């Protein structure tokens, strides 16, 4: 077997509508309704979209993680630089910064990163590949 990539991941959230709106307004993700009214967030360029499904904590869809808990995720999302533009956008959205810019190690090499939290307390790292943040 050979893994090709990540198709989607799931975030367990307290309030699906609040999370959907926060990710749309703050990170520019595109909401998607699918199935029987389920909610997801799309991002990335056309043809290479990534997806985050939102599961309500009070009634997660089966099957699910053994202990689905809001605020237990730690995500790193690559963004287009410069980080200074992301900092200005986060400030305009009223989103407090936890840390950054800091240097980190990513799957494809060094990153410059910012850290923040979503409404459930999930840790969100926004990263630019080093050398591509100008």
HUHU-V490409 format. One record per backbone hydrogen bond with DSSP energy under -1.0 kcal/mol. CO is the residue of the C=O (numbers start at 1). NH is the residue of the N-H. E is the energy in kcal/mol with one decimal. If there is no record, write none. Layout:
CO	NH	E
CO	NH	E
This chain:
9	53	-2.9
11	55	-2.8
13	57	-2.8
15	19	-2.5
16	20	-2.9
17	21	-2.5
18	22	-2.5
19	23	-2.7
20	24	-1.9
21	25	-3.0
22	26	-3.1
23	27	-1.1
23	29	-1.9
24	28	-1.0
30	42	-2.7
32	40	-2.3
34	38	-2.0
38	34	-2.2
39	54	-2.6
40	32	-2.4
41	52	-2.3
42	30	-3.2
43	50	-3.0
45	48	-2.5
50	43	-1.7
51	9	-1.6
52	41	-2.4
53	11	-2.8
55	13	-2.9
56	59	-1.1
69	72	-1.3
73	123	-2.1
75	125	-3.3
77	127	-2.6
82	86	-1.2
83	87	-2.8
84	88	-2.1
85	89	-2.3
86	90	-2.7
87	91	-2.2
88	92	-2.3
89	93	-1.8
90	95	-2.7
91	94	-1.2
99	115	-2.6
102	113	-3.2
104	111	-2.9
109	106	-2.7
110	130	-2.6
111	104	-2.3
112	128	-2.5
113	102	-1.8
114	126	-2.6
115	98	-3.1
115	99	-1.1
116	124	-3.2
118	121	-2.0
122	118	-1.8
123	75	-2.6
124	116	-2.3
125	77	-3.4
126	114	-2.3
127	79	-3.1
128	112	-2.6
129	132	-2.6
